Amino acid sequence: MPEESVKASLLLRVIAKLLDFIIIATVASTIPRVGYLAGLIYLLISDGLFDGRSIGKKVLKLRVISLPTGRAGNFRDSVLRNIPIIVTLLLYKLPFIGWLFVIVVFLLEFLLMLGNKEGMRLGDDIANTKVVEG
């Protein structure tokens, strides 16, 4: 991994993800049913776009990198690192308890980022990636 890679701040990562969720929510509400699926697909591949950047990360100048290579994340990395979020959003559709899965998983992801010196969340551990500035 390149020496100049600086771990992205938690605040910038949260804002970048919120920007991505705004895009997803806009698409999902504009085109019912198909929009939800399109949003999930975007979320799966988003970190493989724009040289390891989702739209939110691109705006905030963040990048996903592969730890083994130090290079920008690709579509495979993006899919692997976003599986926990996708599964959570699918479980959200369960009546009565879906929201509970969302709270638990997002809280877990947040706590993992806080507790990991590299700021890695569960998805980063799965994909062997991390988010850096740049």
C-alpha positions as CSV (number, residue, x, y, z in Angstrom):
1,M,0.0,0.0,0.0
2,P,1.4,3.4,-0.9
3,E,2.9,5.4,2.0
4,E,0.9,8.5,1.2
5,S,-2.5,6.8,1.8
6,V,-4.2,8.6,4.6
7,K,-7.2,7.0,6.4
8,A,-10.4,8.9,5.5
9,S,-12.1,10.5,8.5
10,L,-15.3,8.9,9.8
11,L,-17.3,12.1,9.2
12,L,-16.3,12.3,5.6
13,R,-17.1,8.7,5.1
14,V,-20.6,9.1,6.7
15,I,-21.3,12.2,4.5
16,A,-20.2,10.3,1.4
17,K,-22.5,7.4,2.2
18,L,-25.4,9.8,2.9
19,L,-24.8,11.4,-0.6
20,D,-24.9,7.9,-2.1
21,F,-28.1,7.1,-0.2
22,I,-29.7,10.3,-1.4
23,I,-29.0,9.2,-5.0
24,I,-30.5,5.8,-4.2
25,A,-33.6,7.2,-2.5
26,T,-34.1,9.6,-5.4
27,V,-33.9,6.9,-8.0
28,A,-36.1,4.5,-5.9
29,S,-38.8,7.1,-5.4
30,T,-38.8,8.3,-9.0
31,I,-39.1,4.9,-10.5
32,P,-41.0,2.6,-8.0
33,R,-39.9,-1.1,-7.9
34,V,-37.3,-0.8,-10.7
35,G,-35.8,2.2,-8.9
36,Y,-35.3,0.2,-5.7
37,L,-33.5,-2.6,-7.6
38,A,-31.4,0.0,-9.5
39,G,-30.5,1.6,-6.2
40,L,-29.3,-1.7,-4.8
41,I,-27.3,-2.4,-7.9
42,Y,-25.7,1.1,-7.7
43,L,-24.8,0.5,-4.1
44,L,-23.2,-2.9,-4.9
45,I,-21.0,-1.5,-7.7
46,S,-20.6,2.2,-6.6
47,D,-17.2,1.8,-5.0
48,G,-15.8,0.3,-8.2
49,L,-16.9,3.4,-10.3
50,F,-14.6,6.4,-11.0
51,D,-11.3,4.7,-10.0
52,G,-12.5,3.3,-6.6
53,R,-15.0,6.1,-5.9
54,S,-18.8,6.2,-5.5
55,I,-20.3,9.5,-6.4
56,G,-20.4,10.5,-2.8
57,K,-16.7,9.5,-2.4
58,K,-15.8,11.3,-5.6
59,V,-17.4,14.6,-4.3
60,L,-15.5,14.3,-1.0
61,K,-12.3,13.2,-2.6
62,L,-12.2,9.7,-0.9
63,R,-11.2,6.4,-2.5
64,V,-11.6,2.7,-1.8
65,I,-8.3,0.9,-2.1
66,S,-7.4,-2.8,-2.1
67,L,-5.1,-3.6,0.8
68,P,-3.2,-6.3,-1.0
69,T,-2.4,-4.2,-4.0
70,G,-2.7,-0.6,-2.8
71,R,-4.6,0.2,-6.0
72,A,-8.1,1.6,-6.4
73,G,-11.0,-0.7,-5.6
74,N,-12.6,-2.5,-8.5
75,F,-16.2,-3.8,-9.0
76,R,-15.4,-7.1,-7.2
77,D,-14.1,-5.2,-4.2
78,S,-17.2,-3.0,-4.3
79,V,-19.6,-5.9,-4.4
80,L,-17.8,-7.7,-1.5
81,R,-17.5,-4.6,0.7
82,N,-21.2,-3.6,0.2
83,I,-22.7,-7.1,0.8
84,P,-23.5,-6.3,4.5
85,I,-25.4,-3.1,3.5
86,I,-27.3,-4.8,0.7
87,V,-28.4,-7.7,2.9
88,T,-29.5,-5.2,5.5
89,L,-31.5,-3.2,3.0
90,L,-33.1,-6.4,1.8
91,L,-34.0,-7.5,5.3
92,Y,-35.5,-4.0,5.9
93,K,-38.4,-5.2,3.7
94,L,-39.4,-7.7,6.4
95,P,-42.6,-6.6,8.1
96,F,-42.4,-5.4,11.7
97,I,-38.7,-6.3,12.3
98,G,-36.9,-5.1,9.2
99,W,-36.0,-1.8,10.7
100,L,-34.3,-3.6,13.6
101,F,-31.8,-5.3,11.2
102,V,-31.0,-1.9,9.7
103,I,-30.3,-0.3,13.2
104,V,-28.2,-3.3,14.3
105,V,-26.1,-3.6,11.2
106,F,-25.5,0.1,10.7
107,L,-24.6,0.4,14.4
108,L,-22.2,-2.5,14.1
109,E,-20.6,-1.0,11.0
110,F,-20.2,2.4,12.8
111,L,-18.7,0.8,15.9
112,L,-16.3,-1.3,13.8
113,M,-15.1,1.9,12.0
114,L,-14.6,3.6,15.4
115,G,-12.7,0.7,16.9
116,N,-10.4,-0.2,14.0
117,K,-7.2,1.9,13.7
118,E,-7.6,1.8,9.9
119,G,-11.3,2.8,10.1
120,M,-12.3,-0.5,8.5
121,R,-15.9,-1.7,8.7
122,L,-17.2,-5.2,8.3
123,G,-17.4,-4.8,4.5
124,D,-13.8,-3.6,4.4
125,D,-12.7,-6.7,6.3
126,I,-14.7,-9.0,3.9
127,A,-13.2,-7.3,0.8
128,N,-9.8,-6.5,2.3
129,T,-10.1,-2.8,1.5
130,K,-10.1,0.5,3.2
131,V,-11.2,4.1,2.5
132,V,-8.5,6.7,2.1
133,E,-8.3,10.4,1.2
134,G,-7.4,11.2,-2.3
